[in-house]
Amino acid sequence: MRVTWELPDGSTITADVTDGSNLMEAAVAAGVPRVLGECGGNLACATCHVYVAEGWQAATGAPGEFEDAMLDATEAPRGPGSRLSCQIIASAALDGLLLRVPG
């Protein structure tokens, strides 16, 4: 599947992502700035915060209870489509996904 990250300056990074991997790991592997994943995807740091583009929010689902609480600790303001990318798992249903990286 392919995922595109839109950076705060409007530029994009697109990468092929293996089904079953989380999108924080994919972002780090693709060199996406500001997606750090300091906790290694253990849902403990909120440094992989992204905004899921409007047309993709239903496909990625809503945050779980613990993720929802962690989103209150993000550096950038929480907004519509806020997710921790470590909690979004790549699948064929998400091919073409657009994630926006907070500024």
C-alpha positions as CSV (number, residue, x, y, z in Angstrom):
1,M,0.0,0.0,0.0
2,R,1.1,3.6,-0.5
3,V,0.9,6.3,2.1
4,T,1.6,10.0,1.7
5,W,2.6,12.4,4.5
6,E,1.9,16.1,3.9
7,L,4.5,18.2,5.7
8,P,3.6,21.6,7.2
9,D,5.3,23.4,4.2
10,G,3.0,21.6,1.8
11,S,5.6,19.2,0.5
12,T,4.9,15.5,0.6
13,I,6.7,12.2,1.2
14,T,5.1,9.1,-0.3
15,A,6.2,5.5,0.6
16,D,5.2,2.0,0.0
17,V,4.3,0.4,3.3
18,T,4.0,-3.3,4.1
19,D,0.6,-4.5,5.3
20,G,0.6,-5.1,9.0
21,S,3.2,-2.5,9.9
22,N,2.3,0.6,11.9
23,L,2.5,4.0,10.2
24,M,4.8,5.5,12.8
25,E,7.4,2.9,11.9
26,A,6.7,3.6,8.2
27,A,7.1,7.3,8.7
28,V,10.4,6.9,10.5
29,A,11.7,4.6,7.8
30,A,10.7,7.1,5.1
31,G,12.4,10.0,6.9
32,V,9.2,11.9,7.7
33,P,10.3,14.9,9.9
34,R,8.4,15.5,13.1
35,V,7.1,11.9,13.4
36,L,9.5,10.7,16.0
37,G,8.0,7.7,17.7
38,E,10.2,8.1,20.8
39,C,8.5,5.3,22.7
40,G,8.9,2.8,19.8
41,G,5.2,2.5,19.2
42,N,4.2,1.6,22.7
43,L,1.5,4.3,23.0
44,A,3.5,6.2,25.7
45,C,4.8,9.4,24.2
46,A,2.5,11.0,21.5
47,T,5.5,12.0,19.3
48,C,3.9,10.3,16.3
49,H,0.9,12.6,16.2
50,V,-0.7,13.1,12.7
51,Y,-3.9,14.4,11.3
52,V,-5.7,11.8,9.1
53,A,-7.1,13.6,6.0
54,E,-10.9,14.0,6.1
55,G,-11.7,11.5,3.5
56,W,-9.8,8.8,5.3
57,Q,-11.0,9.2,8.9
58,A,-13.7,6.5,8.7
59,A,-11.2,4.0,7.2
60,T,-8.6,4.5,9.9
61,G,-11.2,4.4,12.7
62,A,-11.4,6.4,15.9
63,P,-8.8,6.4,18.6
64,G,-9.1,3.9,21.3
65,E,-9.6,5.0,24.9
66,F,-5.9,5.1,25.8
67,E,-4.9,6.7,22.5
68,D,-7.6,9.3,23.0
69,A,-6.1,10.2,26.4
70,M,-2.6,10.4,24.9
71,L,-3.8,12.8,22.2
72,D,-4.4,15.3,24.9
73,A,-0.6,15.4,25.5
74,T,0.5,16.2,21.9
75,E,2.8,19.1,21.2
76,A,0.6,20.4,18.3
77,P,-3.0,21.1,18.9
78,R,-5.4,18.2,18.7
79,G,-7.7,18.6,15.7
80,P,-10.2,16.6,13.6
81,G,-8.6,13.4,12.5
82,S,-5.9,13.5,15.2
83,R,-4.3,10.1,15.6
84,L,-1.1,8.6,16.9
85,S,0.4,7.0,13.8
86,C,1.7,4.0,15.8
87,Q,-1.9,3.0,16.2
88,I,-2.8,2.9,12.5
89,I,-1.9,-0.4,10.9
90,A,-1.2,-0.6,7.2
91,S,-3.7,-2.6,5.1
92,A,-4.9,-2.7,1.5
93,A,-8.0,-0.8,2.6
94,L,-5.7,2.2,3.4
95,D,-3.9,2.3,0.0
96,G,-3.6,6.0,-0.9
97,L,-3.9,7.2,2.7
98,L,-3.0,10.9,3.3
99,L,-1.7,11.9,6.7
100,R,-0.8,15.5,7.6
101,V,2.1,16.1,9.9
102,P,1.4,18.9,12.4
103,G,3.5,22.0,12.2
